[in-house]
Amino acid sequence: MTDLRITHLDHGLRVVTEHVPGTLSVAAGVWVGVGARDETDARSGASHFLEHLLFKGTATRSAIDISRAIDRCGGDINAFTGKEYTAFVTRVPERHATVAVDLLGDILTSPALRDDDVDTERQVILEEMAMDDDSPDDVAHRACAEELFVGHPLGRETAGTRPSIEAMEADEIRQFFADHYRAGSMVVSVAGPRPHDEMLSLVEAAFAALPEGDGRPARGAPDGTGTGRTIHDDTEQVHLVWGGRGLARDDDDREALDVVNHVLGGGLSSRLFDVVREQRGLVYGIASFATSYADCGAWTISAGTSPHHVDEVLELVAEQLDLLRRDGITADELEIAHGALTGTFALGLEDTGSRMSRNGALLCMRGHIPSVADQIQRWLDVDLDDTRRVLERVFNVEPIIVSVGPR
């Protein structure tokens, strides 16, 4: 039995702890409610750039000091940038909990952000962008996002653009940090065998220097969508992405969309995987996804196939979308989706890292944390009428189609 508690500190920082008896690790993370969609065009990529720089050292630690502190514990530390948040996470053996929390506090409250480190990390990010450009699947997804959220920051690449990264000055990044990395923008999430009061004391001490205020900027919802796109590239396969607008994170039909997505392409028993992969052998993998943001969302389908199979794959996917719109899903498919969604969700919460991440993301993005039982029940409550309604709301459009490859 776990014990989850949320505390609001005086300077605005939200802290969530989950006491998980019997575990051998402590997972700690900081979730900052600012991401790629919150940047100006000129500062596109600032969140991701800053994520890299925070590991380059603090007022008292060098980059190698940070790495050695984690290695000495036998733990791990990482970070990632999304469209609406940036997260810094670590997991260590329970006896090293103080090291983990103190290290995160130092990184988030006292980063060095030196000019030389900005120049060095700029090259690292440009190499990362070049690596992504060499992945046709990434290129296809990027182009689809640009068309789904045309002219809006949600459609931009999280890492920014080459011109924006090349032009980004150290003073701009320091100002971005000062403006947005404030107590009211952050959530600290901890999960492990230590009790709430003990972990809260560690967090209070490590994050005492956070400035007050809420650095989350106002957001504007995207308007219209663009069109399909064909990108010629010298690859063995043609990489295809279909896409359309989905639902916002707190939409009442969000769980019904999860069910429909699972039936369409969310698992090994899904229609797309069965028809295109198992019955026809035209792809190695094909899958669909549903992504939600604060005020909008998207659904996508992704597949790669040989150039001479492209037309057949396009035809089969179009047929499956038409069948789904016309006839809906079956009672058996609904039951399978119920089991898959709830089972995968439960199995994914078997370690402290996953619990910490769930709590931090939900409190940062939604302002509250639905219980595990409540979330499971929301999926189980989806019926056939709910799926028909979400099909009408979301899938009753012609998708945007992006292809990357030799044809």
N, C-alpha and C positions, 0 to 999 in steps of 0.2 A: 504494500500500500504506500503510495507516494503522498507527499505533502507539498502543495504548491502555494506559494505566497507572493504577493506583490506589495512592494513598499515604494512610496514616493518620498524621496529625500528633499530636504528643505530647498536646495538649489535647483530642483526640477528634475533630477535624474530619476528614472524609473528602474527599479531593481526587481527582478523576478528570480526566485530560487525554487528549485524542486528537490526535496529530500528524497533520495532513492536508496533506501537501506539495502545493504548487501552488495552494492557495486564497488569496484576496486579503483574507479577513476573519478576525477572531477573534470567536468567540461565547463568552460567559461567563455562567454562571447560578448562582444559589444556590437549593437546594431544601431547604425546611424541613419536616421530617416531622410537621407539626402542621396540621390543617385543621378544617373545620367540624364533623366528627364528634367532635372532641376538646374541645368547649366544653360548659359547663353551660347549662341553659336560660336562666339569668339573663344569661350572657355570650354568648348566641347571636349570631353575627356578628362576634365579636372578631377572628378571624383576618383576615377581609375588611376590617374597619375598620383594623386594624394595617397591612395591605398598602397601603391608601391613605395612611396617615400617614407611612410611611417615606419617601415621596417629598416630604414637606412640608419637609424640611430636616434637617440634622445639627448637631453642635456647631460646625462650621466652614463649612457650606454652607447657603445658603437654597434654597428650592424653585426659584427662577429660576436659581441657580448650577448646580443639577443639570441643569436643562433646557439651559442654555447650554453646559455642558461636553459634553453629548452632541451638540447641534447643531453645535458647533464641530468635532467629529470627523466629522460626516456620518453618525452612527450612529443607533441607536434603542435605547430602553429601555422595558421593560414589566414587568408583574407580573400574576399571576392566583392565585386561591384555589380549591382543590378541597376535596373531602370529607376527604382524608387528607394533604394537603400544601399548602404555599404556595410559589410560585416567583417569583424575581426574575431577569429575563434581559436581556441586552444584546448587541448585535452592532455592531462597529466595523471600519473598515479596519485591516488588520494593524498598521500603524505606530502605531496608537493603543491597542494592547493594554493598556499600563500604565494609561492613563486609565480604561478600562472596569473592570479588576479593582480599582483603587484606589477608584473610585466605588462599586462594589458593597460593598466592605469598609467604607467609611464609612457607607453607608446601614444595613448590617446590624449594625454594632458600636456606632455612636454616633448614633442617631436623636434628634432634639430632643424629640419627643412633647410639644409645648407645649399648654397648656390651650386657648389661642385656636385653634390648628390643629385640635384635637379638635372644637370647636364648629363651625368652618367646614366641616370634612370630614363631619361628621354630616349637614349639610344636603345635601351632594353625594350621600351614600349614600342618603338618603331620596328624592332625585330619581331616582337610579338604580333604586331599588325601584319608584317610581311608573312609570318607563319600562317596566320588566318587567311590571308589572300591566296595562299597555296592550297587551301582546302576548298574545293568547289562546293561542298555541302554548306560550309559557313557562308560562302559568297551568295549562294542561293537564298539562304535564310535571311541574310542581311538585306538583300534586294527586296524580298517579300515584305519585310518589316517597313522598309522605306515606302513601299506602295500602300500598305495597309494604313500607315499613319503619315501620309504624305504631308510634308511641310511642318511636321510636329517633332519635338525632341524624342518622343517614344520611337520614332522611326530611325533615329540615328544610331550608329554603332556605339556601344558603351565605351569603347576605348577612345572615341573621338575620331578625328580625321588627321591625316598626315600634316596638312597645313596648320591645324589648331595645335597639335602637339609640338611641331617644330617652332611655333611662335610663342608657346607658353613660357612666361617668365617666372622666375622664382617668387618675385613679389606678388604676382597674381595668385599663385598657389598658396602662399602664406595668408593672403587676404581671404581666399576661399575657405581655408581652415578656420580662420578667426570668425568669419561670418556664420558658418554652418555647424561647426563641431562644438556645440554648446550643450549644457546639461539637459535642456528641454527637448533636444533633438535625439537624445540617446536612450537606449535601453541596455542595461547589463543583465545578462541571463546566466545563471549558474545551475548546474545539476550534478548531484553526486550524493555520497553517503553522509556528508556533514550536515548538521542541523541548520535551519534558517538563520538563527541569530548569529552563529559563528561566521557564516559566509557573508552575511550583511555587514558585519564589522569589518571584514577584509575589504569589501567593496567601498564602504564609506571612507576608509583610510586611503585607498589607492586612487579614488576619483574625487577627492576633496577639492582639488585645484581646478576642476571644470568651471568655466565661467557660466553664470546664469544666463537665461534667455532661451528662446526657441528659435533655432536657426533654420527651420524648415520653411522654404518659400511657398508662396501661393502657387497653385497649379491650374493650368487651363486644359480643358478636355480637347482632344483632337476633333477636327471637322471631317471632311470627306476622305474618300480613299482614291487611290490612283488606278493604274491599269496593270496588266501583265507585262512581263519583260523577258526578252531572250538575250542571254549573254553568251557569246561565242568563246570557247576555251578549248585548248588542246588536251582533252581528257579522254580516258577510256570509256567512261559512262556519261550519260546525261543525268544531271541531278535536278530533280523536279520538286518544287514546293507549291502546294495549293494553299490559299489562305482566305480568311474572311474575318469580319469583326465578331467578337464574342461578348462576354458579360463582365461587368465590374466585379470586384472582389466580394462585395457584400450583397450582391444581387440574390434575391430569394430563389432564383432558378439555378444558382451556381452548381449545386449538387446534381440537379437533373442534367445539366450540361456534362458533368463528369460521367454520368451513366451513359449518355449518348456517345460521348467521345470514346469510352471503353468499348462499346459495341462496334463503333466504326473502325477504330484502329489502335485501341489502347492496350491490346494484349495479344497473346498467341492464338486465342480463339476468336479474335475480332474478324469482321467481315473482310476488311482489306487484306489482312495477312493470309486469311484462308483462300480467298479468291485469287489474289495476284501472286502470292508466294507459293502457297501449298498446292493449289490446283493447276496453276499455269507455269510456275517456275520462272517468272519474268524478272524477279528482283531477289536480292539477298535479304533485304529488310525494307519494310514499309510500316509507317506508324503515323498516328494522329495525336495532336496535343491541344490542350485548352489552357490558355494563359490569361490571367486576370490581373488588372491594375486597379488603382483606386477609383477610377471613373470610366473605365472601358476595358476591353479585352480582345482576344483574338483566338481563332482556331487555325491550325495548320495541319497539313499532311505532307510527309516527306518520303521520298523514294529515290533510288538511283537505278538506272537500267541501261542496257546497251542501246546505242543509237537506233538500231533497226527494230527495237521493241517499244520505242517511245509512244508511237501512235496507239498501240494496243494498250499500254498502261494508262494513257490518258483516257481512252475509251472505257476501260474497266472502272477506273475511279469515278468517272462521270456517271456510269451506270449505277454504281453503288450509292452515290450521293442521291441520284434520282429515286432509287428504291427506298432509301431512308426517308426522304421527304414525303414520298407517296404513301408508303405503307407503315412507317414507324418501325419500332422494334417489337420483338415478340416477348411474351411472358417469360419464356426460357432465357432469352438474352438478358432481360431485366434481372432475373434471379442470379445469373452468372456475374453480372456487373456488380450487384449488391455484394456478393461474396468476394470478388476480386478487390474492389475498392476498400472494403472494410478490413479484409485480411491483410492486404499489403500495408495499409495504414498501421494496423496493430503491430505487425512484424517489424515495421520500420522504427518503432519506438523502444526497441530492446536494449539500447545503450544510452549512456549519459549524453553523448554528443548529439544524437537525434532529438532527445528531449530538450536539451538546451537550445538547439536551433529552432525547434518548433515554437517554444515559448518566446524566444527573443523576436522572431519574425512576426508572430501574431501580435504581440504587445506593441511592437514598433509600427506595424502596418495597419492594424485594426483597432488598437487601443484596448483590447480585451482578449482573453484566452478562453475560448470554448473548451469545455472538458472533453477528454477523449471519448467518453460515453455519449456526450451530446453530438459530437461530430459523426460518430458512427451511426447514431440514430437518424441524423439528417440524411445520410445516404440511404438508409433502410426505408425511410419514409417516402422516397421517390417512387411514384407509381406510373403506370402507362400514360395517364392523362398529363402528368408533369412532363414526360418526355415528348409527347406530341406538341405541347405548348412550346417547349424550348426549341424543337425542330422548326416550328413556324417562326419563332423569334430570331433564331441565329442562322439556320441553314437554308432559309428560303431566298438565297441570293446565288448568283453565279460567282464562283470563286475567282480571285486573282491567281494567275498561274505564272510562275517564274521558272525558267529553265537555264541551266548552265552546262555547257558542253559543246561538242563538235558539230551540232546541228541546231 
